[in-house]
Amino acid sequence: MDELNGRMIACQLLITGLIARVANNSPDPLRFLTDFRDEIKAVVSGINIAGMDNTDRVRQSAQKAIDELFSLMKPPSVD
């Protein structure tokens, strides 16, 4: 389980860097991030989670992770 958690954290960091890089190349980075976050949340809401009794708990955990991931991103500075 520790190995899985470590891999998930590494994946989140990689995705965060990728999203930030693409957003910086976008003409409107804040709008890009907002739209991307909304798309990810829609995917998590609609994904089929098989083999679990309590899929709501998994879905809530994923939504929380998405919120935390995007809350770390700040709008670009005006400098």
Backbone as XML, in Angstrom:
<?xml version="1.0"?>
<chain id="A" units="angstrom">
  <residue number="1" name="MET">
    <atom name="N" x="0.824" y="-1.198" z="0.000"/>
    <atom name="CA" x="0.000" y="0.000" z="0.000"/>
    <atom name="C" x="0.865" y="1.257" z="0.000"/>
  </residue>
  <residue number="2" name="ASP">
    <atom name="N" x="1.982" y="1.245" z="0.731"/>
    <atom name="CA" x="2.868" y="2.413" z="0.752"/>
    <atom name="C" x="3.439" y="2.698" z="-0.632"/>
  </residue>
  <residue number="3" name="GLU">
    <atom name="N" x="3.776" y="1.638" z="-1.372"/>
    <atom name="CA" x="4.300" y="1.818" z="-2.717"/>
    <atom name="C" x="3.248" y="2.445" z="-3.623"/>
  </residue>
  <residue number="4" name="LEU">
    <atom name="N" x="1.998" y="1.998" z="-3.492"/>
    <atom name="CA" x="0.913" y="2.564" z="-4.291"/>
    <atom name="C" x="0.707" y="4.033" z="-3.953"/>
  </residue>
  <residue number="5" name="ASN">
    <atom name="N" x="0.723" y="4.369" z="-2.659"/>
    <atom name="CA" x="0.559" y="5.770" z="-2.256"/>
    <atom name="C" x="1.692" y="6.630" z="-2.803"/>
  </residue>
  <residue number="6" name="GLY">
    <atom name="N" x="2.915" y="6.107" z="-2.760"/>
    <atom name="CA" x="4.057" y="6.843" z="-3.292"/>
    <atom name="C" x="3.935" y="7.078" z="-4.780"/>
  </residue>
  <residue number="7" name="ARG">
    <atom name="N" x="3.467" y="6.073" z="-5.481"/>
    <atom name="CA" x="3.286" y="6.223" z="-6.933"/>
    <atom name="C" x="2.176" y="7.223" z="-7.249"/>
  </residue>
  <residue number="8" name="MET">
    <atom name="N" x="1.121" y="7.210" z="-6.454"/>
    <atom name="CA" x="0.028" y="8.159" z="-6.675"/>
    <atom name="C" x="0.494" y="9.590" z="-6.428"/>
  </residue>
  <residue number="9" name="ILE">
    <atom name="N" x="1.289" y="9.801" z="-5.390"/>
    <atom name="CA" x="1.815" y="11.142" z="-5.111"/>
    <atom name="C" x="2.723" y="11.591" z="-6.252"/>
  </residue>
  <residue number="10" name="ALA">
    <atom name="N" x="3.581" y="10.692" z="-6.724"/>
    <atom name="CA" x="4.467" y="11.025" z="-7.846"/>
    <atom name="C" x="3.653" y="11.370" z="-9.087"/>
  </residue>
  <residue number="11" name="CYS">
    <atom name="N" x="2.595" y="10.630" z="-9.323"/>
    <atom name="CA" x="1.727" y="10.894" z="-10.472"/>
    <atom name="C" x="1.050" y="12.257" z="-10.329"/>
  </residue>
  <residue number="12" name="GLN">
    <atom name="N" x="0.598" y="12.580" z="-9.139"/>
    <atom name="CA" x="-0.041" y="13.875" z="-8.918"/>
    <atom name="C" x="0.949" y="15.014" z="-9.167"/>
  </residue>
  <residue number="13" name="LEU">
    <atom name="N" x="2.189" y="14.847" z="-8.712"/>
    <atom name="CA" x="3.201" y="15.883" z="-8.929"/>
    <atom name="C" x="3.504" y="16.054" z="-10.418"/>
  </residue>
  <residue number="14" name="LEU">
    <atom name="N" x="3.608" y="14.949" z="-11.116"/>
    <atom name="CA" x="3.871" y="14.995" z="-12.546"/>
    <atom name="C" x="2.741" y="15.689" z="-13.289"/>
  </residue>
  <residue number="15" name="ILE">
    <atom name="N" x="1.524" y="15.338" z="-12.953"/>
    <atom name="CA" x="0.362" y="15.950" z="-13.595"/>
    <atom name="C" x="0.282" y="17.434" z="-13.268"/>
  </residue>
  <residue number="16" name="THR">
    <atom name="N" x="0.583" y="17.800" z="-12.028"/>
    <atom name="CA" x="0.554" y="19.210" z="-11.633"/>
    <atom name="C" x="1.546" y="20.023" z="-12.455"/>
  </residue>
  <residue number="17" name="GLY">
    <atom name="N" x="2.759" y="19.471" z="-12.613"/>
    <atom name="CA" x="3.765" y="20.160" z="-13.424"/>
    <atom name="C" x="3.343" y="20.292" z="-14.871"/>
  </residue>
  <residue number="18" name="LEU">
    <atom name="N" x="2.764" y="19.243" z="-15.413"/>
    <atom name="CA" x="2.302" y="19.260" z="-16.801"/>
    <atom name="C" x="1.191" y="20.286" z="-16.994"/>
  </residue>
  <residue number="19" name="ILE">
    <atom name="N" x="0.245" y="20.296" z="-16.082"/>
    <atom name="CA" x="-0.863" y="21.252" z="-16.172"/>
    <atom name="C" x="-0.336" y="22.682" z="-16.082"/>
  </residue>
  <residue number="20" name="ALA">
    <atom name="N" x="0.589" y="22.919" z="-15.151"/>
    <atom name="CA" x="1.150" y="24.261" z="-14.987"/>
    <atom name="C" x="1.902" y="24.691" z="-16.250"/>
  </residue>
  <residue number="21" name="ARG">
    <atom name="N" x="2.626" y="23.777" z="-16.838"/>
    <atom name="CA" x="3.386" y="24.099" z="-18.064"/>
    <atom name="C" x="2.452" y="24.464" z="-19.212"/>
  </residue>
  <residue number="22" name="VAL">
    <atom name="N" x="1.417" y="23.667" z="-19.399"/>
    <atom name="CA" x="0.457" y="23.951" z="-20.469"/>
    <atom name="C" x="-0.277" y="25.256" z="-20.190"/>
  </residue>
  <residue number="23" name="ALA">
    <atom name="N" x="-0.635" y="25.480" z="-18.932"/>
    <atom name="CA" x="-1.349" y="26.711" z="-18.581"/>
    <atom name="C" x="-0.482" y="27.942" z="-18.841"/>
  </residue>
  <residue number="24" name="ASN">
    <atom name="N" x="0.823" y="27.836" z="-18.568"/>
    <atom name="CA" x="1.712" y="28.976" z="-18.812"/>
    <atom name="C" x="1.824" y="29.303" z="-20.290"/>
  </residue>
  <residue number="25" name="ASN">
    <atom name="N" x="1.649" y="28.320" z="-21.146"/>
    <atom name="CA" x="1.705" y="28.548" z="-22.592"/>
    <atom name="C" x="0.358" y="28.986" z="-23.163"/>
  </residue>
  <residue number="26" name="SER">
    <atom name="N" x="-0.650" y="28.997" z="-22.323"/>
    <atom name="CA" x="-1.995" y="29.377" z="-22.755"/>
    <atom name="C" x="-2.144" y="30.901" z="-22.709"/>
  </residue>
  <residue number="27" name="PRO">
    <atom name="N" x="-2.933" y="31.478" z="-23.624"/>
    <atom name="CA" x="-3.152" y="32.925" z="-23.588"/>
    <atom name="C" x="-3.891" y="33.375" z="-22.318"/>
  </residue>
  <residue number="28" name="ASP">
    <atom name="N" x="-4.721" y="32.507" z="-21.761"/>
    <atom name="CA" x="-5.454" y="32.823" z="-20.534"/>
    <atom name="C" x="-5.276" y="31.662" z="-19.551"/>
  </residue>
  <residue number="29" name="PRO">
    <atom name="N" x="-4.161" y="31.657" z="-18.795"/>
    <atom name="CA" x="-3.840" y="30.513" z="-17.939"/>
    <atom name="C" x="-4.900" y="30.217" z="-16.875"/>
  </residue>
  <residue number="30" name="LEU">
    <atom name="N" x="-5.475" y="31.242" z="-16.288"/>
    <atom name="CA" x="-6.457" y="31.013" z="-15.236"/>
    <atom name="C" x="-7.711" y="30.347" z="-15.777"/>
  </residue>
  <residue number="31" name="ARG">
    <atom name="N" x="-8.145" y="30.779" z="-16.936"/>
    <atom name="CA" x="-9.323" y="30.149" z="-17.551"/>
    <atom name="C" x="-9.024" y="28.697" z="-17.938"/>
  </residue>
  <residue number="32" name="PHE">
    <atom name="N" x="-7.821" y="28.461" z="-18.471"/>
    <atom name="CA" x="-7.424" y="27.105" z="-18.824"/>
    <atom name="C" x="-7.478" y="26.204" z="-17.597"/>
  </residue>
  <residue number="33" name="LEU">
    <atom name="N" x="-6.905" y="26.664" z="-16.482"/>
    <atom name="CA" x="-6.898" y="25.858" z="-15.259"/>
    <atom name="C" x="-8.312" y="25.583" z="-14.752"/>
  </residue>
  <residue number="34" name="THR">
    <atom name="N" x="-9.156" y="26.592" z="-14.801"/>
    <atom name="CA" x="-10.535" y="26.427" z="-14.347"/>
    <atom name="C" x="-11.289" y="25.428" z="-15.220"/>
  </residue>
  <residue number="35" name="ASP">
    <atom name="N" x="-11.149" y="25.563" z="-16.524"/>
    <atom name="CA" x="-11.815" y="24.628" z="-17.436"/>
    <atom name="C" x="-11.286" y="23.209" z="-17.266"/>
  </residue>
  <residue number="36" name="PHE">
    <atom name="N" x="-9.974" y="23.085" z="-17.116"/>
    <atom name="CA" x="-9.362" y="21.770" z="-16.953"/>
    <atom name="C" x="-9.827" y="21.114" z="-15.656"/>
  </residue>
  <residue number="37" name="ARG">
    <atom name="N" x="-9.884" y="21.888" z="-14.577"/>
    <atom name="CA" x="-10.367" y="21.370" z="-13.296"/>
    <atom name="C" x="-11.805" y="20.881" z="-13.417"/>
  </residue>
  <residue number="38" name="ASP">
    <atom name="N" x="-12.631" y="21.644" z="-14.076"/>
    <atom name="CA" x="-14.036" y="21.257" z="-14.242"/>
    <atom name="C" x="-14.167" y="19.972" z="-15.057"/>
  </residue>
  <residue number="39" name="GLU">
    <atom name="N" x="-13.321" y="19.822" z="-16.074"/>
    <atom name="CA" x="-13.354" y="18.598" z="-16.879"/>
    <atom name="C" x="-12.929" y="17.383" z="-16.055"/>
  </residue>
  <residue number="40" name="ILE">
    <atom name="N" x="-11.881" y="17.538" z="-15.268"/>
    <atom name="CA" x="-11.404" y="16.437" z="-14.421"/>
    <atom name="C" x="-12.475" y="16.054" z="-13.410"/>
  </residue>
  <residue number="41" name="LYS">
    <atom name="N" x="-13.128" y="17.030" z="-12.818"/>
    <atom name="CA" x="-14.195" y="16.740" z="-11.849"/>
    <atom name="C" x="-15.362" y="16.009" z="-12.519"/>
  </residue>
  <residue number="42" name="ALA">
    <atom name="N" x="-15.688" y="16.387" z="-13.749"/>
    <atom name="CA" x="-16.766" y="15.715" z="-14.477"/>
    <atom name="C" x="-16.402" y="14.260" z="-14.755"/>
  </residue>
  <residue number="43" name="VAL">
    <atom name="N" x="-15.151" y="14.018" z="-15.098"/>
    <atom name="CA" x="-14.708" y="12.645" z="-15.350"/>
    <atom name="C" x="-14.815" y="11.817" z="-14.077"/>
  </residue>
  <residue number="44" name="VAL">
    <atom name="N" x="-14.360" y="12.373" z="-12.954"/>
    <atom name="CA" x="-14.423" y="11.642" z="-11.683"/>
    <atom name="C" x="-15.871" y="11.371" z="-11.287"/>
  </residue>
  <residue number="45" name="SER">
    <atom name="N" x="-16.745" y="12.305" z="-11.565"/>
    <atom name="CA" x="-18.161" y="12.115" z="-11.215"/>
    <atom name="C" x="-18.813" y="11.016" z="-12.038"/>
  </residue>
  <residue number="46" name="GLY">
    <atom name="N" x="-18.356" y="10.843" z="-13.282"/>
    <atom name="CA" x="-19.017" y="9.891" z="-14.165"/>
    <atom name="C" x="-18.307" y="8.567" z="-14.357"/>
  </residue>
  <residue number="47" name="ILE">
    <atom name="N" x="-17.140" y="8.408" z="-13.764"/>
    <atom name="CA" x="-16.360" y="7.192" z="-13.994"/>
    <atom name="C" x="-17.009" y="5.991" z="-13.313"/>
  </residue>
  <residue number="48" name="ASN">
    <atom name="N" x="-16.899" y="4.832" z="-13.929"/>
    <atom name="CA" x="-17.463" y="3.608" z="-13.373"/>
    <atom name="C" x="-16.419" y="2.947" z="-12.469"/>
  </residue>
  <residue number="49" name="ILE">
    <atom name="N" x="-16.730" y="2.824" z="-11.187"/>
    <atom name="CA" x="-15.822" y="2.196" z="-10.221"/>
    <atom name="C" x="-16.388" y="0.828" z="-9.909"/>
  </residue>
  <residue number="50" name="ALA">
    <atom name="N" x="-15.735" y="-0.204" z="-10.427"/>
    <atom name="CA" x="-16.234" y="-1.571" z="-10.264"/>
    <atom name="C" x="-15.533" y="-2.263" z="-9.095"/>
  </residue>
  <residue number="51" name="GLY">
    <atom name="N" x="-16.241" y="-3.211" z="-8.504"/>
    <atom name="CA" x="-15.646" y="-4.061" z="-7.480"/>
    <atom name="C" x="-15.586" y="-3.459" z="-6.089"/>
  </residue>
  <residue number="52" name="MET">
    <atom name="N" x="-16.339" y="-2.398" z="-5.850"/>
    <atom name="CA" x="-16.330" y="-1.773" z="-4.521"/>
    <atom name="C" x="-17.755" y="-1.630" z="-4.014"/>
  </residue>
  <residue number="53" name="ASP">
    <atom name="N" x="-17.889" y="-1.786" z="-2.715"/>
    <atom name="CA" x="-19.201" y="-1.612" z="-2.100"/>
    <atom name="C" x="-19.558" y="-0.140" z="-1.932"/>
  </residue>
  <residue number="54" name="ASN">
    <atom name="N" x="-18.562" y="0.671" z="-1.556"/>
    <atom name="CA" x="-18.819" y="2.066" z="-1.267"/>
    <atom name="C" x="-18.064" y="2.961" z="-2.246"/>
  </residue>
  <residue number="55" name="THR">
    <atom name="N" x="-18.615" y="3.137" z="-3.426"/>
    <atom name="CA" x="-17.943" y="3.958" z="-4.434"/>
    <atom name="C" x="-18.024" y="5.449" z="-4.113"/>
  </residue>
  <residue number="56" name="ASP">
    <atom name="N" x="-18.993" y="5.857" z="-3.311"/>
    <atom name="CA" x="-19.108" y="7.274" z="-2.954"/>
    <atom name="C" x="-17.878" y="7.747" z="-2.189"/>
  </residue>
  <residue number="57" name="ARG">
    <atom name="N" x="-17.359" y="6.901" z="-1.322"/>
    <atom name="CA" x="-16.173" y="7.260" z="-0.529"/>
    <atom name="C" x="-14.953" y="7.451" z="-1.441"/>
  </residue>
  <residue number="58" name="VAL">
    <atom name="N" x="-14.790" y="6.568" z="-2.415"/>
    <atom name="CA" x="-13.681" y="6.679" z="-3.366"/>
    <atom name="C" x="-13.837" y="7.944" z="-4.204"/>
  </residue>
  <residue number="59" name="ARG">
    <atom name="N" x="-15.055" y="8.190" z="-4.649"/>
    <atom name="CA" x="-15.331" y="9.373" z="-5.467"/>
    <atom name="C" x="-15.068" y="10.658" z="-4.680"/>
  </residue>
  <residue number="60" name="GLN">
    <atom name="N" x="-15.492" y="10.701" z="-3.414"/>
    <atom name="CA" x="-15.249" y="11.873" z="-2.580"/>
    <atom name="C" x="-13.760" y="12.092" z="-2.343"/>
  </residue>
  <residue number="61" name="SER">
    <atom name="N" x="-13.041" y="11.013" z="-2.139"/>
    <atom name="CA" x="-11.595" y="11.109" z="-1.948"/>
    <atom name="C" x="-10.915" y="11.659" z="-3.201"/>
  </residue>
  <residue number="62" name="ALA">
    <atom name="N" x="-11.336" y="11.199" z="-4.369"/>
    <atom name="CA" x="-10.776" y="11.688" z="-5.626"/>
    <atom name="C" x="-11.111" y="13.167" z="-5.831"/>
  </residue>
  <residue number="63" name="GLN">
    <atom name="N" x="-12.345" y="13.553" z="-5.527"/>
    <atom name="CA" x="-12.740" y="14.964" z="-5.662"/>
    <atom name="C" x="-11.912" y="15.844" z="-4.725"/>
  </residue>
  <residue number="64" name="LYS">
    <atom name="N" x="-11.666" y="15.360" z="-3.524"/>
    <atom name="CA" x="-10.861" y="16.111" z="-2.550"/>
    <atom name="C" x="-9.431" y="16.275" z="-3.063"/>
  </residue>
  <residue number="65" name="ALA">
    <atom name="N" x="-8.874" y="15.210" z="-3.641"/>
    <atom name="CA" x="-7.521" y="15.278" z="-4.187"/>
    <atom name="C" x="-7.444" y="16.298" z="-5.324"/>
  </residue>
  <residue number="66" name="ILE">
    <atom name="N" x="-8.467" y="16.337" z="-6.160"/>
    <atom name="CA" x="-8.506" y="17.307" z="-7.264"/>
    <atom name="C" x="-8.550" y="18.727" z="-6.713"/>
  </residue>
  <residue number="67" name="ASP">
    <atom name="N" x="-9.402" y="18.952" z="-5.714"/>
    <atom name="CA" x="-9.496" y="20.282" z="-5.108"/>
    <atom name="C" x="-8.165" y="20.708" z="-4.510"/>
  </residue>
  <residue number="68" name="GLU">
    <atom name="N" x="-7.488" y="19.785" z="-3.820"/>
    <atom name="CA" x="-6.197" y="20.106" z="-3.214"/>
    <atom name="C" x="-5.147" y="20.400" z="-4.283"/>
  </residue>
  <residue number="69" name="LEU">
    <atom name="N" x="-5.167" y="19.618" z="-5.342"/>
    <atom name="CA" x="-4.202" y="19.792" z="-6.416"/>
    <atom name="C" x="-4.338" y="21.174" z="-7.050"/>
  </residue>
  <residue number="70" name="PHE">
    <atom name="N" x="-5.542" y="21.576" z="-7.336"/>
    <atom name="CA" x="-5.750" y="22.856" z="-8.000"/>
    <atom name="C" x="-5.685" y="24.033" z="-7.029"/>
  </residue>
  <residue number="71" name="SER">
    <atom name="N" x="-5.889" y="23.805" z="-5.754"/>
    <atom name="CA" x="-5.773" y="24.906" z="-4.795"/>
    <atom name="C" x="-4.325" y="25.345" z="-4.630"/>
  </residue>
  <residue number="72" name="LEU">
    <atom name="N" x="-3.379" y="24.466" z="-4.962"/>
    <atom name="CA" x="-1.968" y="24.812" z="-4.869"/>
    <atom name="C" x="-1.526" y="25.715" z="-6.007"/>
  </residue>
  <residue number="73" name="MET">
    <atom name="N" x="-2.274" y="25.723" z="-7.098"/>
    <atom name="CA" x="-1.911" y="26.541" z="-8.240"/>
    <atom name="C" x="-2.427" y="27.962" z="-8.036"/>
  </residue>
  <residue number="74" name="LYS">
    <atom name="N" x="-1.544" y="28.890" z="-8.242"/>
    <atom name="CA" x="-1.890" y="30.291" z="-8.056"/>
    <atom name="C" x="-1.874" y="30.983" z="-9.415"/>
  </residue>
  <residue number="75" name="PRO">
    <atom name="N" x="-2.645" y="32.066" z="-9.540"/>
    <atom name="CA" x="-2.599" y="32.797" z="-10.811"/>
    <atom name="C" x="-1.201" y="33.356" z="-11.059"/>
  </residue>
  <residue number="76" name="PRO">
    <atom name="N" x="-0.825" y="33.537" z="-12.295"/>
    <atom name="CA" x="0.515" y="34.059" z="-12.591"/>
    <atom name="C" x="0.690" y="35.479" z="-12.041"/>
  </residue>
  <residue number="77" name="SER">
    <atom name="N" x="1.919" y="35.794" z="-11.656"/>
    <atom name="CA" x="2.202" y="37.135" z="-11.138"/>
    <atom name="C" x="2.208" y="38.132" z="-12.291"/>
  </residue>
  <residue number="78" name="VAL">
    <atom name="N" x="2.047" y="39.394" z="-11.971"/>
    <atom name="CA" x="1.999" y="40.443" z="-12.991"/>
    <atom name="C" x="3.389" y="41.005" z="-13.282"/>
  </residue>
  <residue number="79" name="ASP">
    <atom name="N" x="4.407" y="40.494" z="-12.638"/>
    <atom name="CA" x="5.788" y="40.970" z="-12.855"/>
    <atom name="C" x="6.293" y="40.650" z="-14.216"/>
  </residue>
</chain>
